[in-house]
């Protein structure tokens, strides 16, 4: 057993902590989503900081930088290039998120879940627990330090409006017209359990129907090239039920009242051949191209998976 462990450790070091994987069943036809590449990120530490529990990612194409945030309040940074496959993915740095005085957030204030870069390249992070959205340093010696908290809609400020402290500001994205968009994992207490909402921090709202699977909640989103929104939902009950991860397009353009139209692009069901893990992060990395990332739960039985895909035939 010791020799097997040492050999596995050698492989991890020799291959830079990145391994090819395949989560796709043989029956999958690759439309309207084409899987381009799939990797497991098996780093133990980056820059002396433990690598675990990625909750979201964001990509800066100009600098070829992929940012990742952990729900333990840690910011990671990779040199990344995406072509027909993942051409390059090299860890650069990692640091714990801190307040303006460079002191780490208290445990109940560091549950970082959503990540987004705005049109000026500023990095924003959304938090569960004590719900907030904040702007953080991403380049300088102040990497991962708080710059400013953003004002969020009144209905999202009161923790009592959420179904759970752990089901609040789960997803974050930047829209070139509407600005920062946020979504709660589950609808607010006042709303129907299947009536999900996208909130622009400036005040506008869009509603759409959650997937029929039990406990299906929004875990990530990204703005698409046509101005609509790619939403990731995850349904997990327990180990005896399927883990279902859904990618769907929500048509917010021209949607003024009522439920916005949505279209399921891909449904990954662990009981139907998909070797899915706890996916909860999403980033746009090129025209019609995205990556999604899973949270390994900081345990031996789960993996940090990075899947690169293209949305086609829309």
C-alpha positions as CSV (number, residue, x, y, z in Angstrom):
1,X,0.0,0.0,0.0
2,X,2.9,2.4,0.8
3,X,4.4,1.8,-2.6
4,X,1.1,2.5,-4.4
5,X,0.7,5.7,-2.5
6,X,4.3,6.8,-3.3
7,X,3.7,6.0,-7.0
8,X,0.5,8.0,-7.0
9,X,2.3,10.9,-5.4
10,X,5.1,10.7,-8.0
11,X,2.5,10.8,-10.8
12,X,0.8,13.8,-9.3
13,X,4.1,15.7,-9.2
14,X,5.4,14.5,-12.5
15,X,2.2,15.6,-14.3
16,X,1.9,18.9,-12.5
17,X,-1.2,17.9,-10.6
18,X,-3.4,17.7,-13.8
19,X,-4.8,14.5,-15.3
20,X,-7.0,13.6,-18.2
21,X,-10.4,12.2,-17.2
22,X,-13.6,11.2,-19.0
23,X,-17.0,11.9,-17.4
24,X,-19.0,11.5,-20.6
25,X,-21.1,8.3,-21.4
26,X,-20.4,6.6,-24.7
27,X,-23.9,7.3,-25.9
28,X,-23.5,11.1,-25.7
29,X,-23.9,12.9,-29.1
30,X,-22.2,16.2,-28.2
31,X,-25.0,18.5,-29.2
32,X,-25.9,21.2,-28.4
33,X,-22.9,21.1,-26.1
34,X,-19.6,19.7,-27.4
35,X,-17.2,18.6,-24.7
36,X,-13.7,19.7,-25.8
37,X,-11.5,18.6,-22.9
38,X,-11.7,17.2,-19.4
39,X,-9.1,17.4,-16.6
40,X,-8.8,16.6,-13.0
41,X,-6.9,19.2,-10.9
42,X,-5.1,17.1,-8.3
43,X,-2.9,19.8,-6.6
44,X,-2.5,19.5,-2.9
45,X,-1.2,23.0,-2.4
46,X,-0.6,26.1,-4.5
47,X,1.9,28.7,-3.3
48,X,1.7,27.0,0.2
49,X,-2.1,27.3,0.3
50,X,-4.3,24.2,0.3
51,X,-6.1,23.6,-3.0
52,X,-9.6,22.4,-2.3
53,X,-13.3,23.1,-2.7
54,X,-13.5,25.4,-5.8
55,X,-16.8,27.1,-5.9
56,X,-16.5,29.2,-9.0
57,X,-14.1,30.4,-11.7
58,X,-13.7,33.5,-14.0
59,X,-11.4,34.0,-17.0
60,X,-9.5,37.1,-18.2
61,X,-8.8,36.4,-21.9
62,X,-6.5,39.4,-22.3
63,X,-4.0,38.1,-19.8
64,X,-4.8,34.4,-20.1
65,X,-5.6,34.2,-16.4
66,X,-8.1,31.9,-14.8
67,X,-9.2,32.8,-11.3
68,X,-10.8,30.4,-8.9
69,X,-12.4,30.9,-5.5
70,X,-12.9,28.3,-2.8
71,X,-15.8,28.4,-0.4
72,X,-13.2,28.5,2.4
73,X,-12.3,32.0,1.4
74,X,-9.3,31.4,-0.8
75,X,-8.5,33.0,-4.2
76,X,-6.4,31.0,-6.8
77,X,-4.8,32.2,-10.0
78,X,-3.8,30.1,-13.1
79,X,-2.0,30.9,-16.3
80,X,-4.5,29.3,-18.7
81,X,-4.9,29.1,-22.5
82,X,-7.9,27.5,-24.3
83,X,-7.8,26.4,-27.9
84,X,-9.3,23.2,-29.3
85,X,-8.3,21.7,-26.0
86,X,-7.0,23.1,-22.7
87,X,-3.6,24.1,-24.0
88,X,-2.1,25.4,-20.8
89,X,-3.0,25.4,-17.2
90,X,-0.3,26.4,-14.7
91,X,-1.0,27.5,-11.1
92,X,0.5,30.9,-10.3
93,X,-0.6,31.9,-6.8
94,X,-3.1,31.5,-4.1
95,X,-4.0,33.6,-1.0
96,X,-6.7,33.8,1.7
97,X,-9.3,36.5,1.2
98,X,-8.8,39.4,3.6
99,X,-10.5,42.6,4.6
100,X,-9.1,46.1,3.9
101,X,-6.7,45.7,6.9
102,X,-5.3,42.5,5.4
103,X,-6.9,40.4,8.2
104,X,-8.6,37.2,7.3
105,X,-12.4,37.2,7.4
106,X,-14.0,35.4,10.3
107,X,-15.3,31.9,9.6
108,X,-18.9,32.9,9.1
109,X,-18.0,35.7,6.7
110,X,-15.7,33.8,4.3
111,X,-18.1,31.5,2.5
112,X,-17.1,32.7,-1.0
113,X,-19.3,31.2,-3.8
114,X,-19.5,33.3,-6.9
115,X,-16.8,34.9,-9.0
116,X,-17.0,37.4,-11.9
117,X,-14.8,39.9,-13.8
118,X,-16.5,43.1,-15.0
119,X,-15.8,45.0,-18.2
120,X,-12.9,46.8,-16.6
121,X,-11.3,43.6,-15.4
122,X,-12.2,44.1,-11.7
123,X,-12.7,40.9,-9.7
124,X,-15.9,40.5,-7.7
125,X,-16.9,37.7,-5.3
126,X,-20.3,36.9,-3.8
127,X,-20.7,35.3,-0.4
128,X,-23.2,33.0,1.4
129,X,-23.7,33.2,5.2
130,X,-23.5,36.9,5.6
131,X,-24.7,37.7,2.0
132,X,-22.6,40.2,0.2
133,X,-20.8,41.0,-3.0
134,X,-17.4,42.7,-2.9
135,X,-14.5,43.9,-5.1
136,X,-11.1,42.4,-4.5
137,X,-7.5,43.0,-5.6
138,X,-6.3,40.5,-8.2
139,X,-2.9,41.6,-9.5
140,X,-0.8,43.5,-6.9
141,X,0.9,42.6,-3.6
142,X,-2.6,43.1,-2.2
143,X,-3.9,40.1,-4.1
144,X,-7.1,38.7,-2.5
145,X,-7.6,41.8,-0.3
146,X,-11.0,43.6,-0.1
147,X,-11.3,46.9,-1.9
148,X,-15.0,47.7,-1.5
149,X,-18.3,46.1,-0.7
150,X,-21.0,46.5,-3.4
151,X,-24.6,47.6,-2.7
152,X,-27.0,44.7,-3.2
153,X,-30.8,44.9,-3.6
154,X,-32.7,45.4,-0.4
155,X,-34.4,42.0,-0.5
156,X,-31.0,40.2,-0.6
157,X,-29.5,42.0,2.4
158,X,-31.6,40.4,5.1
159,X,-30.5,36.8,5.9
160,X,-34.0,36.0,7.1
161,X,-35.3,36.3,3.5
162,X,-33.3,33.2,2.5
163,X,-34.4,29.6,2.9
164,X,-31.0,29.0,4.6
165,X,-27.9,30.9,5.3
166,X,-26.1,28.4,3.1
167,X,-28.5,29.0,0.1
168,X,-27.9,32.7,-0.5
169,X,-25.7,34.4,-3.0
170,X,-24.4,31.3,-4.8
171,X,-23.8,32.6,-8.4
172,X,-22.3,35.8,-9.9
173,X,-21.8,37.0,-13.4
174,X,-21.1,40.2,-15.3
175,X,-23.5,41.5,-18.0
176,X,-22.2,44.2,-20.4
177,X,-25.6,46.0,-20.3
178,X,-27.1,45.2,-16.8
179,X,-23.8,45.0,-14.8
180,X,-23.4,42.5,-12.0
181,X,-26.0,39.7,-11.8
182,X,-26.5,37.5,-8.8
183,X,-28.6,34.5,-8.1
184,X,-29.5,32.6,-4.9
185,X,-29.1,28.8,-4.8
186,X,-32.7,28.4,-3.8
187,X,-35.6,30.9,-4.2
188,X,-36.3,33.3,-1.4
189,X,-38.8,32.3,1.3
190,X,-41.5,34.5,-0.2
191,X,-41.2,32.8,-3.6
192,X,-42.4,29.5,-5.0
193,X,-39.8,26.8,-4.6
194,X,-39.5,26.4,-8.4
195,X,-39.5,30.2,-9.2
196,X,-35.9,31.1,-9.6
197,X,-34.7,34.7,-10.0
198,X,-31.7,36.5,-11.5
199,X,-31.0,39.8,-9.7
200,X,-29.1,42.7,-11.3
201,X,-27.4,44.6,-8.5
202,X,-28.9,47.7,-10.1
203,X,-32.4,46.4,-9.4
204,X,-33.8,44.6,-12.4
205,X,-35.0,41.0,-12.0
206,X,-35.8,38.1,-14.3
207,X,-37.6,34.9,-13.2
208,X,-37.4,31.4,-14.7
209,X,-38.5,27.9,-13.8
210,X,-36.1,25.7,-11.8
211,X,-35.6,22.1,-13.1
212,X,-38.1,19.4,-11.9
213,X,-35.6,17.4,-10.0
214,X,-35.9,17.7,-6.2
215,X,-33.7,20.3,-4.5
216,X,-32.4,21.6,-7.9
217,X,-30.7,24.9,-7.2
218,X,-28.7,27.5,-9.1
219,X,-25.0,27.0,-8.5
220,X,-23.3,29.1,-11.3
221,X,-24.1,31.3,-14.3
222,X,-22.3,33.1,-17.1
223,X,-23.5,35.6,-19.6
224,X,-23.5,34.3,-23.2
225,X,-22.4,36.0,-26.4
226,X,-26.0,37.0,-27.3
227,X,-26.7,38.6,-23.9
228,X,-28.7,35.7,-22.5
229,X,-27.6,33.7,-19.5
230,X,-26.1,30.2,-19.2
231,X,-27.3,28.8,-15.9
232,X,-26.0,25.7,-14.0
233,X,-28.4,23.9,-11.7
234,X,-27.5,21.0,-9.4
235,X,-29.8,18.5,-7.7
236,X,-28.5,16.4,-4.9
237,X,-30.5,14.6,-2.3
238,X,-28.2,11.8,-0.9
239,X,-25.9,9.1,-2.0
240,X,-28.9,6.8,-2.9
241,X,-30.3,9.3,-5.4
242,X,-28.8,10.6,-8.7
243,X,-26.6,13.7,-8.8
244,X,-28.0,15.7,-11.6
245,X,-26.2,18.8,-13.1
246,X,-28.1,20.8,-15.7
247,X,-26.9,23.4,-18.1
248,X,-29.7,25.6,-19.4
249,X,-30.0,28.8,-21.4
250,X,-32.3,31.5,-19.8
251,X,-33.6,34.0,-22.3
252,X,-33.5,37.3,-20.4
253,X,-33.5,39.4,-23.6
254,X,-37.0,40.7,-24.2
255,X,-38.2,39.1,-21.0
256,X,-40.0,41.8,-19.1
257,X,-42.5,40.2,-16.8
258,X,-43.5,36.7,-15.7
259,X,-41.3,33.6,-16.4
260,X,-38.5,33.9,-18.9
261,X,-38.2,31.2,-21.5
262,X,-35.4,28.6,-20.8
263,X,-33.9,25.7,-22.8
264,X,-32.1,22.7,-21.3
265,X,-28.7,22.3,-23.2
266,X,-27.3,19.4,-21.2
267,X,-28.5,17.2,-18.3
268,X,-25.8,15.1,-16.6
269,X,-27.3,12.4,-14.5
270,X,-25.0,10.1,-12.4
271,X,-27.5,7.3,-12.9
272,X,-27.3,7.6,-16.6
273,X,-23.6,7.0,-17.3
274,X,-22.3,10.5,-16.4
275,X,-19.3,10.4,-14.0
276,X,-20.2,13.8,-12.6
277,X,-19.0,15.3,-9.4
278,X,-20.2,18.3,-7.4
279,X,-20.1,20.9,-10.3
280,X,-20.7,24.5,-9.1
281,X,-18.5,26.8,-11.1
282,X,-18.8,28.2,-14.6
283,X,-16.7,30.7,-16.7
284,X,-16.8,31.9,-20.3
285,X,-13.3,31.5,-21.8
286,X,-14.0,32.3,-25.5
287,X,-16.7,32.8,-28.1
288,X,-19.4,30.2,-27.2
289,X,-16.8,28.4,-25.0
290,X,-16.8,27.8,-21.3
291,X,-15.3,25.7,-18.5
292,X,-17.2,24.3,-15.5
293,X,-15.5,23.2,-12.3
294,X,-16.4,20.9,-9.5
295,X,-16.0,21.2,-5.7
296,X,-14.1,18.3,-4.3
297,X,-15.5,18.8,-0.8
298,X,-11.9,18.6,0.6
299,X,-12.2,14.8,0.8
300,X,-10.6,11.7,-0.8
301,X,-13.8,10.5,-2.5
302,X,-14.4,13.6,-4.7
303,X,-12.4,15.4,-7.4
304,X,-11.8,18.8,-8.7
305,X,-12.8,18.5,-12.4
306,X,-12.4,21.1,-15.0
307,X,-14.5,20.5,-18.2
308,X,-14.0,22.6,-21.3
309,X,-17.0,22.8,-23.7
310,X,-18.6,24.7,-26.5
311,X,-22.2,25.6,-26.9
312,X,-23.3,24.9,-30.5
313,X,-26.5,24.6,-32.6
314,X,-28.4,27.4,-30.8
